[in-house]
Every structure is written in C-alpha cells, then in structure tokens.
C-alpha cells in the first residue's frame, strides 16, 4: 500500500465514452483512466496520481486505456480527473468521513432512483 500510517483512499477514474455518447458501453476506444490516491492533511486532502499497474482495474479493458503517471500529469484531462475525484470526496459520505478521520459512515448516501 502506501507505506504510511495515515489514512488514504485510492480512486480509479475513467473519463470519456460513457452513457449517452456510447449506448453500447463496450466501445472503450475513447476512454482514458488514471489511478489516484487521496490523503488528508490538517485542513484538506491532497491528490496524487499513481501508476496504473497499482490499480485493481489494471488489465480490465472496460475502463479504456490507462494513462501512466507522467502522461496523466501532462494531459489536458487532468483537471477533469481531479474534478471527478473532488466530487467523490465531497459528496460520498463514506469517503468524506474517512478522509476527515471520522468513523466511516454511509449515512446520507443516496442510491440511484
């Protein structure tokens, strides 16, 4: 894992070619994904891009083409990947509670209607 005693979460985020623009969902050519780690600091959290082979989803073609850390950091998609990670961190009660050092809670998590 991280080699650190502090809490962290790992996120594999795939962008492009989902939903309306890809009704089949199996056409993965336009998808790119990165693997990230979020670690809390005293007043926020930090995101770090990691290598794709560390992800559980490495070699799972449904997510599209993985981006190496150096490729992701140079990509114009990086802000989109970070926006997705921020959305998860701020809106999923379990992730949010974990990152702020509280007991993990799913209270308030809404399912898909």
Backbone as numpy.savetxt, mean C-alpha at the origin, in Angstrom:
# Nx Ny Nz CAx CAy CAz Cx Cy Cz
11.54 -9.34 8.75 10.70 -8.15 8.75 11.58 -6.90 8.75
11.27 -5.93 9.64 11.96 -4.65 9.56 13.28 -4.62 10.32
13.45 -5.50 11.29 14.63 -5.41 12.12 14.49 -4.34 13.19
13.31 -3.74 13.31 13.03 -2.69 14.29 11.96 -3.20 15.24
11.98 -2.65 16.47 10.96 -3.02 17.45 9.70 -2.19 17.32
9.75 -1.14 16.54 8.58 -0.27 16.41 7.56 -0.87 15.45
6.29 -0.51 15.65 5.25 -1.04 14.76 5.38 -0.50 13.34
4.96 -1.29 12.40 4.90 -0.83 11.01 3.84 -1.66 10.30
3.38 -1.13 9.19 2.47 -1.89 8.34 3.09 -1.96 6.96
2.74 -2.97 6.23 3.22 -3.14 4.86 2.02 -3.06 3.92
2.18 -2.32 2.84 1.12 -2.14 1.87 1.63 -2.47 0.47
0.86 -3.25 -0.25 1.12 -3.49 -1.66 0.00 -2.76 -2.40
0.37 -1.75 -3.19 -0.62 -0.91 -3.86 -0.47 -1.04 -5.37
-1.58 -1.37 -6.02 -1.61 -1.52 -7.48 -2.49 -0.42 -8.07
-1.98 0.26 -9.11 -2.69 1.36 -9.75 -2.82 1.09 -11.23
-4.00 1.43 -11.76 -4.23 1.38 -13.21 -4.94 0.12 -13.66
-5.87 0.29 -14.58 -6.52 -0.86 -15.19 -7.48 -1.62 -14.31
-8.12 -0.94 -13.36 -9.09 -1.59 -12.48 -10.48 -1.02 -12.77
-11.50 -1.76 -12.45 -12.88 -1.26 -12.48 -13.41 -0.96 -13.86
-14.01 0.19 -14.01 -14.71 0.57 -15.23 -13.80 0.51 -16.45
-12.55 0.91 -16.27 -11.65 0.91 -17.42 -11.16 -0.49 -17.80
-11.47 -1.49 -16.98 -11.06 -2.85 -17.26 -12.10 -3.81 -16.69
-13.20 -3.94 -17.37 -14.31 -4.76 -16.88 -13.90 -6.21 -16.66
-13.00 -6.71 -17.48 -12.54 -8.10 -17.39 -11.74 -8.34 -16.10
-11.02 -7.34 -15.60 -10.16 -7.40 -14.43 -8.94 -8.30 -14.60
-8.88 -9.09 -15.63 -7.73 -9.96 -15.84 -6.70 -9.33 -16.77
-7.04 -8.24 -17.41 -6.11 -7.53 -18.29 -5.23 -6.65 -17.42
-4.02 -7.10 -17.18 -3.16 -6.46 -16.19 -2.06 -5.60 -16.79
-2.02 -5.48 -18.10 -0.92 -4.79 -18.76 -0.73 -3.35 -18.29
-1.81 -2.65 -17.96 -1.70 -1.24 -17.59 -1.47 -1.03 -16.09
-1.46 -2.10 -15.31 -1.28 -1.98 -13.86 0.19 -1.96 -13.48
0.49 -1.14 -12.48 1.82 -1.10 -11.86 1.60 -1.16 -10.36
2.53 -1.79 -9.65 2.38 -1.84 -8.20 3.72 -1.64 -7.51
3.60 -1.13 -6.26 4.78 -0.98 -5.42 4.46 -1.54 -4.03
5.52 -1.82 -3.31 5.43 -2.32 -1.95 5.97 -1.24 -1.02
5.20 -0.90 0.03 5.59 0.17 0.94 5.49 -0.28 2.39
6.20 0.43 3.22 6.11 0.23 4.66 5.79 1.57 5.30
4.86 1.58 6.23 4.51 2.79 6.99 4.94 2.57 8.44
5.69 3.55 8.97 6.15 3.49 10.36 5.74 4.77 11.07
5.17 4.65 12.26 4.79 5.86 12.99 6.00 6.60 13.53
5.87 7.92 13.59 6.84 8.77 14.28 6.08 9.41 15.44
6.66 10.37 16.11 5.99 10.95 17.28 4.70 11.67 16.93
4.60 12.26 15.74 3.39 13.02 15.42 2.78 12.71 14.05
3.30 11.71 13.36 2.78 11.34 12.04 3.30 9.95 11.72
3.35 9.60 10.45 3.98 8.34 10.05 4.79 8.60 8.79
5.75 7.74 8.53 6.60 7.86 7.35 6.35 6.67 6.45
6.34 6.93 5.15 6.22 5.87 4.15 7.57 5.62 3.52
7.88 4.36 3.33 9.12 3.98 2.67 8.79 2.97 1.59
9.30 3.21 0.39 9.13 2.26 -0.70 10.15 1.15 -0.51
9.70 -0.08 -0.62 10.57 -1.24 -0.45 10.66 -2.00 -1.78
11.49 -2.99 -1.83 11.65 -3.78 -3.05 10.45 -4.73 -3.21
10.00 -4.93 -4.44 8.79 -5.74 -4.65 8.91 -7.20 -4.23
10.11 -7.76 -4.25 10.23 -9.17 -3.89 10.00 -9.41 -2.40
9.88 -8.34 -1.60 9.55 -8.47 -0.18 8.04 -8.62 0.04
7.26 -8.32 -0.98 5.80 -8.37 -0.86 5.28 -9.79 -0.99
4.24 -10.07 -0.21 3.54 -11.35 -0.33 3.00 -11.54 -1.74
2.73 -10.45 -2.43 2.11 -10.51 -3.75 3.11 -10.58 -4.90
4.39 -10.68 -4.58 5.40 -10.83 -5.63 5.10 -12.12 -6.42
5.20 -12.05 -7.71 4.89 -13.17 -8.62 3.41 -13.52 -8.68
2.56 -12.59 -8.29 1.11 -12.76 -8.45 0.70 -11.79 -9.56
0.46 -12.28 -10.76 0.27 -11.41 -11.92 -0.96 -10.51 -11.88
-1.94 -10.77 -11.04 -3.16 -9.98 -11.02 -2.90 -8.50 -10.73
-1.83 -8.19 -10.01 -1.54 -6.80 -9.65 -0.83 -6.02 -10.75
-0.36 -6.71 -11.78 0.36 -6.03 -12.86 1.86 -6.16 -12.69
2.57 -5.17 -13.22 4.04 -5.20 -13.20 4.57 -4.51 -11.94
5.41 -5.22 -11.17 5.99 -4.59 -9.99 7.03 -3.54 -10.38
7.14 -2.52 -9.55 8.14 -1.48 -9.76 9.21 -1.62 -8.69
10.46 -1.69 -9.11 11.56 -1.70 -8.16 11.57 -0.37 -7.40
12.19 -0.36 -6.24 12.23 0.85 -5.41 12.74 2.04 -6.20
13.86 1.89 -6.89 14.44 3.01 -7.64 13.51 3.48 -8.76
12.84 2.55 -9.42 11.89 2.90 -10.47 10.69 3.65 -9.88
10.18 3.18 -8.76 9.02 3.82 -8.13 9.36 5.24 -7.68
10.53 5.42 -7.08 10.92 6.74 -6.59 11.07 7.76 -7.72
11.37 7.29 -8.92 11.53 8.19 -10.07 10.25 8.33 -10.88
9.22 7.59 -10.53 7.99 7.54 -11.31 7.05 8.70 -11.00
6.37 9.23 -12.04 5.34 10.24 -11.78 4.13 9.65 -11.04
4.02 8.33 -10.97 2.93 7.68 -10.24 3.15 7.66 -8.73
4.34 8.03 -8.28 4.67 7.92 -6.85 3.67 8.69 -5.98
3.28 9.88 -6.40 2.32 10.64 -5.58 0.97 9.94 -5.52
0.58 9.24 -6.59 -0.67 8.47 -6.57 -0.57 7.29 -5.61
0.56 6.59 -5.63 0.75 5.48 -4.70 0.70 5.97 -3.25
1.36 7.09 -2.98 1.35 7.64 -1.62 -0.05 8.10 -1.23
-0.81 8.64 -2.17 -2.18 9.07 -1.88 -3.05 7.89 -1.47
-2.88 6.76 -2.14 -3.63 5.56 -1.78 -3.23 5.09 -0.38
-1.93 5.06 -0.12 -1.46 4.65 1.21 -1.97 5.59 2.29
-1.96 6.89 2.04 -2.49 7.86 3.01 -3.97 7.63 3.24
-4.71 7.36 2.19 -6.14 7.10 2.34 -6.38 5.91 3.26
-5.63 4.84 3.05 -5.77 3.65 3.90 -5.41 3.99 5.34
-4.29 4.68 5.52 -3.83 5.00 6.88 -4.80 5.90 7.63
-5.42 6.83 6.94 -6.34 7.77 7.60 -7.76 7.24 7.73
-8.14 6.27 6.91 -9.55 5.87 6.86 -9.85 4.45 7.32
-8.86 3.58 7.40 -9.12 2.24 7.90 -8.84 2.23 9.40
-9.87 1.97 10.20 -9.68 2.03 11.66 -8.59 1.10 12.19
-8.46 -0.09 11.62 -7.44 -1.03 12.11 -6.04 -0.51 11.83
-5.82 -0.01 10.62 -4.49 0.52 10.26 -4.19 1.77 11.07
-5.16 2.66 11.14 -4.97 3.91 11.87 -4.66 3.66 13.34
-5.44 2.79 13.99 -5.21 2.51 15.41 -3.83 1.88 15.63
-3.41 1.03 14.74 -2.10 0.38 14.87 -0.98 1.41 14.74
-1.10 2.29 13.73 -0.04 3.27 13.50 0.09 4.30 14.62
-1.00 4.57 15.34 -0.89 5.54 16.43 -0.58 4.86 17.77
-0.34 3.55 17.72 0.11 2.84 18.90 -1.00 2.39 19.83
-2.23 2.38 19.34 -3.35 1.89 20.15 -3.61 0.43 19.84
-4.46 -0.19 20.65 -4.89 -1.54 20.36 -5.61 -1.53 19.01
-5.34 -2.53 18.18 -5.96 -2.57 16.86 -7.47 -2.69 17.01
-8.17 -1.81 16.30 -9.63 -1.78 16.39 -10.22 -1.65 14.99
-11.25 -2.42 14.74 -11.98 -2.30 13.47 -13.28 -1.52 13.66
-13.49 -0.97 14.86 -14.68 -0.21 15.16 -14.83 0.95 14.17
-15.94 1.00 13.49 -16.17 2.04 12.51 -15.84 1.62 11.09
-15.28 0.43 10.93 -14.97 -0.03 9.58 -16.27 -0.39 8.88
-16.43 0.13 7.69 -17.64 -0.10 6.93 -17.37 -1.08 5.81
-18.30 -1.97 5.61 -18.20 -2.92 4.50 -18.70 -2.30 3.21
-18.60 -3.03 2.16 -19.09 -2.58 0.87 -20.57 -2.91 0.80
-21.38 -1.91 0.49 -22.83 -2.13 0.39 -23.19 -2.73 -0.95
